[in-house]
Amino acid sequence: MADMATHVITGAGSGIGAAVARRLHARGDELVLHARDAGRAKELAAAFPGARTLVGDLADPDRLSWAFSHQSLPDRVDSLLHVAGVVDLGPVGELTPRTWHHQLNVNLVAPAELTRHFLPQLRTTRGHVVFVNSGAGLRAGAGWSAYAASKHGLKALADALRDEEHGNGVRVTSVYPGRTASPMQAKVHQQEGKEYDADEWIDPESVATTILLALDLPRDAEVNDLTVRPGR
C-alpha cells in the first residue's frame, strides 16, 4: 500500500469498521468514511479528525448514484473497504420481502454499486477491494437464510470482480470473520434469545489486523479469501 494511501470505508462507526479506521487513521492514511446520513457523517468526522465523509443510504442503493452526484468524490482511492452490514434473523416461513430486501440491499447491492463508482480510481492506483463477509457467507444455518443469502451473494460478487479486474491490477479480498464482539453481535444474541458476553468472541482489533495484513501485502502476492474464527 502506497504512502498516504486513501481508503474508502463503510461501517466505520463501530465494530470491525471502526477498528480498521482507527488503525489506518493512526498511521496517517487518508480516510473517506461513508455515513448513512448527515448526522452520522458529523459523528465520524469528529471521531476521525481530518477524515472526509461521504453520505448515502446503503439501504437504498438505487439512490446512491444521485447522492454521490451532489458530493465531491475522492480523485484517488487505494482501497475500498466494505465493512457495513445488517442482520435480521428468522425462519424462511416468517421472513417478509421487506426483511429480505433490506439485507440484500445493504449487504450486497450497495457494495456492488459502491464498487462500480470507485472502480475507475481503483484501476488507476491498482488498488484493493476488501469485502468483510461472514462465516454465514460460507454456510447457512437455520434462521439465517436472508443474511446468509446476502453474504453468499457477496462472495459471488467478490469472486467475479477478482476475475474481471485482475488484469487491471486490482486486488480483491474476502474476509470471513466468525462471531465478533460488536453491536451487531449483541443484536444477534438478542434475536437468538441468548445472553451476550463480548469476551467470548473475536475482538474487532484482531479482524482489523487480518485486513491490514491483506492490504499491506507486497504486490507479488494477494490474499483472496481469509477465514477468521474465535480462538477461545
Disulfide bonds with the S-S distance in Angstrom:
none
